[in-house]
Amino acid sequence: MKKQILTLFALIAINLIYAQGLTKDERKSAIKYLKWSSKEMNKSLKGLSAAQLNFHENGDRWSIQDCLYHIAFSEGALRGTLDGAMSAPANPSAKAELKANDDQIKSMITSRENRVKTFTPFEPLNTGFKSYDEAINAFKTKRNALMDLLKTTNVDMRNHIVELPFAKMDAYQFVLFISGHTNRHTQQMEEVKMASNYLKM
C-alpha cells in the first residue's frame, strides 16, 4: 500500500510539472510575433486598388489577393490543427525528440528560399472566399481568437506535439509557425509588386 501511495504522489508531481502552462515571457513573445505579422500584412495590403490586388505576373503565379485568401484560410485550418494537438494528451517524451528551437521554426517558415506547392484545399480558388473584405475579416477574427488563446490558456503547450508531414513541433512553436506563415506570404505579396509589369499607383 505504501508503495502504491508513493507511486500516486509521483504521478501527481509529474502532472503538476507538465501542467504549469506558458510563462509570462512566452505569452508576451508569441503575442508580439502574431501582432507583428498581422501588421506587416496589413501594411502590404494598404491602399491597393482592385486591379493591383488581382494582378497576375503570369498565369501560374498568385496575385496579392490570392495570397490573402491563402493566408486567411490557413489561419483557420492551422488553428484546427493546433486545437487538435492541445486537446490530445500531453506527451513530454516526444518533446525531447524535437529538433528545432523557436528561432529555427520562425526562420524555416519565413524563408522564401525554398518554394513548396501548397496542398489542394489551401489553393486560393479552393478557400471559399468571394471577396477581399470577406477574407480580411475572416483573418482578423481568427487571429484575434488565437491571441486570446495565448493570453488565457492554462495548457502547457510545450508538451503537446503537432505533427506535420514535414516537421514536428510543440504547440507553442506551432503558434509561431502560424504567424511566420502569414509573413511568408506577405513577402510573396511584396514579390508580386516587384514585377516589371505590376500596375503602379
C-alpha positions as CSV (number, residue, x, y, z in Angstrom):
1,M,0.0,0.0,0.0
2,K,2.8,2.4,0.9
3,K,4.5,1.8,-2.5
4,Q,1.2,2.5,-4.3
5,I,0.8,5.8,-2.4
6,L,4.3,6.8,-3.3
7,T,3.6,6.0,-6.9
8,L,0.4,8.0,-6.8
9,F,2.3,11.1,-5.4
10,A,5.0,10.7,-8.0
11,L,2.4,10.7,-10.8
12,I,0.7,13.8,-9.3
13,A,4.1,15.6,-9.1
14,I,4.8,14.8,-12.7
15,N,1.4,16.0,-13.8
16,L,2.0,19.3,-11.9
17,I,5.3,19.8,-13.6
18,Y,3.8,19.4,-17.0
19,A,0.7,21.5,-16.3
20,Q,2.5,24.7,-15.5
21,G,1.4,26.4,-18.7
22,L,3.2,29.1,-20.5
23,T,5.5,31.6,-18.9
24,K,4.7,35.3,-19.0
25,D,7.6,35.9,-21.3
26,E,6.4,33.1,-23.7
27,R,2.9,34.6,-23.9
28,K,4.2,38.1,-24.4
29,S,6.7,36.9,-27.1
30,A,4.2,34.9,-29.1
31,I,1.5,37.7,-29.0
32,K,4.1,40.2,-30.1
33,Y,5.1,38.0,-33.0
34,L,1.4,37.5,-34.0
35,K,0.8,41.2,-33.9
36,W,3.9,41.9,-36.0
37,S,3.0,39.5,-38.8
38,S,-0.6,40.9,-38.9
39,K,0.8,44.5,-39.1
40,E,3.2,43.6,-41.9
41,M,0.4,42.0,-43.9
42,N,-1.9,45.0,-43.4
43,K,0.9,47.3,-44.4
44,S,1.5,45.3,-47.6
45,L,-2.2,45.5,-48.5
46,K,-2.8,49.1,-47.6
47,G,-4.1,51.4,-50.4
48,L,-4.1,48.8,-53.1
49,S,-6.7,49.0,-55.9
50,A,-8.8,46.1,-57.0
51,A,-6.6,45.9,-60.2
52,Q,-3.4,45.7,-58.1
53,L,-4.9,43.1,-55.7
54,N,-5.8,40.9,-58.7
55,F,-2.7,41.5,-60.8
56,H,-1.0,38.2,-62.0
57,E,2.6,38.4,-63.2
58,N,1.8,35.3,-65.3
59,G,-0.8,32.5,-65.3
60,D,0.6,30.3,-62.6
61,R,1.7,32.9,-60.1
62,W,-0.6,34.0,-57.3
63,S,-2.0,37.6,-57.1
64,I,-1.8,39.6,-53.9
65,Q,-5.4,38.8,-53.3
66,D,-4.7,35.1,-53.9
67,C,-2.0,35.3,-51.2
68,L,-4.6,36.9,-48.8
69,Y,-7.1,34.1,-49.5
70,H,-4.5,31.5,-48.7
71,I,-3.4,33.3,-45.5
72,A,-6.9,33.7,-44.3
73,F,-7.9,30.1,-45.0
74,S,-4.7,28.8,-43.4
75,E,-5.3,30.8,-40.3
76,G,-8.5,28.8,-39.7
77,A,-7.2,25.4,-40.9
78,L,-4.0,25.6,-38.9
79,R,-5.9,26.7,-35.8
80,G,-7.9,23.4,-36.1
81,T,-4.6,21.5,-36.1
82,L,-3.5,23.4,-33.1
83,D,-6.7,22.7,-31.2
84,G,-6.4,19.0,-32.0
85,A,-2.9,18.9,-30.6
86,M,-3.8,20.8,-27.4
87,S,-6.8,18.5,-26.8
88,A,-4.7,15.4,-27.1
89,P,-2.8,14.1,-24.1
90,A,0.4,15.8,-23.2
91,N,3.5,13.9,-24.5
92,P,6.6,15.2,-22.7
93,S,8.7,12.3,-24.0
94,A,8.0,13.4,-27.6
95,K,9.1,16.9,-26.7
96,A,12.6,15.6,-26.1
97,E,12.7,14.4,-29.7
98,L,12.0,17.7,-31.4
99,K,14.9,19.0,-33.4
100,A,14.2,22.8,-33.9
101,N,14.1,25.6,-31.4
102,D,11.7,28.6,-31.6
103,D,14.0,30.8,-33.7
104,Q,14.7,27.9,-36.1
105,I,10.9,27.4,-36.5
106,K,10.5,31.1,-37.4
107,S,13.4,31.1,-39.8
108,M,12.2,27.9,-41.5
109,I,8.7,29.1,-42.2
110,T,9.5,32.7,-43.2
111,S,12.3,31.8,-45.6
112,R,11.4,32.2,-49.2
113,E,14.5,30.3,-50.4
114,N,12.6,27.0,-50.6
115,R,9.4,27.2,-52.6
116,V,6.8,24.5,-52.0
117,K,3.5,23.8,-53.6
118,T,0.6,24.1,-51.1
119,F,-2.0,21.3,-50.5
120,T,-5.0,21.5,-52.8
121,P,-7.5,22.7,-50.1
122,F,-5.2,25.7,-49.4
123,E,-5.1,26.9,-53.0
124,P,-6.7,30.3,-53.3
125,L,-9.5,29.2,-55.6
126,N,-10.5,26.4,-53.1
127,T,-10.6,28.5,-50.0
128,G,-14.3,29.6,-50.5
129,F,-13.6,33.3,-50.2
130,K,-15.5,35.5,-52.6
131,S,-14.0,38.9,-51.8
132,Y,-11.2,40.8,-50.2
133,D,-13.4,42.0,-47.4
134,E,-14.6,38.5,-46.6
135,A,-11.0,37.2,-46.4
136,I,-9.6,40.0,-44.4
137,N,-12.4,39.9,-41.9
138,A,-12.0,36.1,-41.5
139,F,-8.3,36.5,-40.9
140,K,-8.8,39.2,-38.3
141,T,-11.4,37.1,-36.4
142,K,-9.2,34.1,-36.4
143,R,-6.0,36.0,-35.5
144,N,-7.7,37.8,-32.6
145,A,-9.0,34.4,-31.3
146,L,-5.5,33.0,-31.5
147,M,-4.1,35.9,-29.4
148,D,-6.9,35.4,-26.9
149,L,-5.9,31.8,-26.6
150,L,-2.3,32.7,-25.9
151,K,-3.5,35.2,-23.2
152,T,-5.8,32.8,-21.3
153,T,-4.8,29.1,-21.9
154,N,-3.5,27.1,-18.9
155,V,-2.5,24.2,-21.2
156,D,1.3,23.5,-21.2
157,M,1.7,24.0,-24.9
158,R,5.3,22.9,-24.7
159,N,4.3,19.3,-24.1
160,H,1.6,19.0,-26.8
161,I,3.0,18.0,-30.1
162,V,1.9,19.0,-33.6
163,E,2.9,16.5,-36.3
164,L,3.1,17.9,-39.9
165,P,4.1,16.0,-43.0
166,F,7.5,17.8,-43.0
167,A,8.1,18.5,-39.3
168,K,7.2,18.1,-35.7
169,M,7.0,20.9,-33.2
170,D,5.3,21.7,-29.9
171,A,2.0,23.6,-29.8
172,Y,3.7,26.8,-28.8
173,Q,6.1,26.6,-31.7
174,F,3.1,25.9,-33.9
175,V,1.7,29.3,-33.0
176,L,5.0,30.8,-34.1
177,F,4.7,28.8,-37.3
178,I,1.2,30.2,-38.0
179,S,2.4,33.7,-37.5
180,G,5.5,33.1,-39.6
181,H,3.3,31.6,-42.3
182,T,1.5,34.9,-42.6
183,N,4.8,36.7,-43.0
184,R,6.0,34.2,-45.6
185,H,3.1,35.0,-47.9
186,T,3.3,38.7,-47.0
187,Q,6.8,38.5,-48.5
188,Q,5.2,36.9,-51.6
189,M,2.8,39.9,-51.9
190,E,5.8,42.2,-52.0
191,E,7.4,40.0,-54.7
192,V,4.3,40.5,-56.8
193,K,4.8,44.2,-56.6
194,M,8.4,43.9,-57.9
195,A,7.2,42.5,-61.3
196,S,8.2,44.8,-64.2
197,N,4.6,44.9,-65.4
198,Y,3.0,45.4,-62.0
199,L,0.3,48.1,-62.0
200,K,1.9,51.2,-60.3
201,M,-0.1,53.8,-58.4
